[in-house]
Amino acid sequence: MERIGLLAGVGHLPVECTRAALAQGYEVYAVGLLDDVDPELRDCATGYADINVAKLGKIIDFLKSNGVTKVTAIGKVSKELLMSGHHALPDFRMVRLLLSLRDHKDDTLMLKFADELKKDGMELADQTLLLRGLMPPVSVLTKRTPSANERNDMQFGFRMAKELGRLDVGQTVVVKGQAVMALEAIEGTDACIRRGGELARGGAIVVKVAKPQQDKRFDVPAVGITTIESMIAVRATALAIEANETLVVDREKMVAMANAHDITIAAITAE
């Protein structure tokens, strides 16, 4: 039976990925990288260990000891956390990796991490390998369809988000009236939504896309319940995601929550 290693950040997506892998016949050896990893993961994985994200050597040793040759990284690991120092002290291998970086962009960090895995005979796999069913095609997911003004803002935001992604800064923008309210950076999607939504004073449109140079081994865009919760908090009215490129986590609950607050969700492409 083929084995896969799963490096788990925050959110429910690692659990969904694990269940999908098990259903396809994989054994899953999961590493919880942070204290608040979904507790369900421990129960459903074939093997599990809590190893802080700063302990790269221990992470690789755990994967090797379980015969893993293919690894996927799923769930949120905030770069803000890594930069703040509010985590365990990095081990020698992590220090060496960090010192070798030419900059601290997401792609730079993850490509270097992929190189570290390769040194020990492991491949960093496509994040969507097991989750393509969570990426909706062009469609409206909610009962309410976007208005003409919302669609215009969605397309405007789509172009802005693609440019933001090209710079490897973020994947989410908040817009209103074809004006940018907020751009995602190190703070992450939810903080970006709340900041932009407060500036919009209601009626904001949230747009999330894949980067033009998206490497599907890491940082594939995803939305879920917390996305909608953040939108509700600032009275945002619409969410646009890039069709066939964005993971929708806990879709049934997410859509039900959006419907209850008259939020429209659309999977779109550039027009």
N, C-alpha and C positions, 0 to 999 in steps of 0.2 A: 504494500500500500504506500502511495506517495505521501511524503511529509512536507508540510509547509510551515514556516515560521511566521508568526504574526506579531508585529511590534505595535502595541495598542496605546493610543492616546485617549483623550476624553471624548465622550459621546457614546451613542448606542451603535454606531456603525461597525466597530470591531466585533460586536456580538453578532450582527447580521452577517458579516463576512465569515465568521467562524461557522455559523450554522449552514451557510451556503456551501462552504468547503467540505464540511462533514457530509452533507447530502450528496456531494459529488465524489465521495470516496476518499477524501484526503484525511490524514491525521494532522491535527493543528496543535502546534506548540507555541503558546502565546506568552508574551512578556508584557506585563503592565508597567508602563514607563513612568507613570505619575500616581500620586496617592488617590486621586479621584477617578480612576478608571472604572467603568461600569462593573459592578460586582458580579453580574451575571456571567461575565467572561470566564471567571475562575471555574464555574460550574459546567460550562459547555465545552471548553477546550479539552483536547486529549491530555495535554500537559500545560502547566501554568507556573509562572514565577513572577514575583514583584521585583523588578530591578530598575532602579532609578535611571532615567535617561542619561545622566552624566557618567554612568559606569559602563562604558562601551566594551571594555574587556570582558566583564561578567556577562553582558548580553550575548556577545559572540560565543563565549564558552558554553552558555546554556544551549544555544542553538546547535552548536557542533556536537555537544554531548548527546543530543537527541537525533542526530543523523539528518539534520535539516540542510538542504542544499538550495532551497528556493524560499525567499523571504518577501513578505509584503508589509508595508507600513501603513496603518489605517488609524484614523482618529486624530483629533486636534492635539498637537504639542506646540503650545504658544512660544514663538520666538522671543516674545517679551519676557517669558519666564526664564528662558535660557540666558538672556542678556542681563537680567536683573541680579543673578546670583542667588535667587531664592530656590535653590535646589541643592542636592548633595554635591560635595566637592568632586570635580571631575577626576577620573583616574588617569593614569599616565597615557593610555591610548587615546582617550578623549582630548587631553591637553595637546597631544601631538597633532591630532586632527585639526583642532581649532587654530593652532599656530600656523598650520599649513595653508589656511584659507586666504585667498587674495582679497575677498570681501565677505560680507555676511548676508548676501542675498540668499533667498530660499534655495534656488537651484544650485548655487555654489556649494552650500552646505550638504545638500542631499546627494549631489554627484560625488562629493568626497566620501560621504558615507557609503555609497555604492562601491567605491573603490576599496574601502576597508573590508567590506563583505567579500569582495572578489578575492582578496588576499587569502581568505580562509575557505575558498571553494564554494562560496554562496553567491547566488544571483538575486538582485533586487528585482522583484517581478512587478508587472503591470498591476496597479491598484484595482483596476476594473475587471481583472481576469475572472473573478467570481461574482461580480456585482453589476454586470451590464444590464440586467433586468431592472435596476433601480434608476436607469437613465432614460427619462421619457422622451419620445419624439416630439415634434411640433404639435402642440395641443394646449388646451386650457384645462387645468386640473380641477378647478373649482366650479361651483354653480354659477357664479357671476363672471361674465366675460369682461375684459378690459374695455373701457370707454375709448373713444377716438383720441382724446387728450392723453389718456394713460398709455395707449399704444405709441403715440408720438414720443412720449417721455421714455418709454421702454427702448425704442430704437436709438434715441439720443444717448441714453445711458449705456446701451450695448456698445456703441462706438467709443464712448469714454472709457468703459471698463476694458475693452480690448487694448486700448493704448496704455492703460495702467498696467495691464498684464504684460504687454510687450516690454515694459521697463522692469518687470519682475519686482513690482512693489506690492501689488494686491490684486484681488479679483472682483471686488465689490465696489459699486458706487451707489450713492443716494442722490436722486435728482428730483426736481419739481419745476414745472413750467420751463423745461429745457434749460435749466440752470443746475450746476453741480452744487449740492449741499455738503457732500462729504466723500472722500476717497479713502478706501481701506489701506492701511499700512500695517505697522507692527501690532496695533491694538486688536486686530482681528475683526471678523464680520459683525458680530453682535454689537461691539462697542461703536463701530462705524455707523451701523443702523441707528443706534440711539443718539449719537452725536448729530448725524445728518437730519434725523427726524425731528429733533428738538429745534434745529435751525429752520426747518421747513414749517414748523408750527401746524402740523397736520397735513395729510394729503401727499406725503412723500412716496416716491416710487423707488424700490430697491431692485438693483440689477446685478446678477452674478454670472460670470462667464469663465470659460477656460482661457488660459493665456494662449496667444497665437503660437508660441513655441512649447505648448504644454507637453511635458514628459509624463506619461501616464503611470510612471512608477511612483510618483509622489505628488502631493498637493493637488489632486484632482478636486475640482470645486464640489462642494456638498452643501445642502440645506436641510433643515429639519425643524423639529418642534421649537427649539430655542430661537431659530430665525423668526418664526411667527410670533413668539412671545415678545421678542425685541420690537417687532413692528407694531404689535398691539400697544406696547408701552408708550409709543410716540405717535400713535394714530396714523401710521403709514397705511396706504390703501392698496398697494399692488406690489407683487414680486414677479420679476422676470428672470428666468434662468436660461442658459444656453441649451437648446434641445440636443439630445444625444451625447452631451458632454458633462452633464451635472448629475451627481448622485442625489436622490431624494430619499432621505432616511425617515422611517416611521411614517410613510406616506399617508396611510389611512387616518391616523391621528392628526397629522399636520394639516391635511386638507379639511378635516372636520373642524379644527380650531379656526382655520381661515374662514370657512363658511360661516361660522358662528359670529364672526366679527366683520363680515362683508368685505373680506380681503380677496382679491382676485390673484391667482397664480397662473402664469403662462410660460410654457417652454417655447422659446422663439429662436429664430436665426436672423442674421442681418438681412435687411431688405435693400 
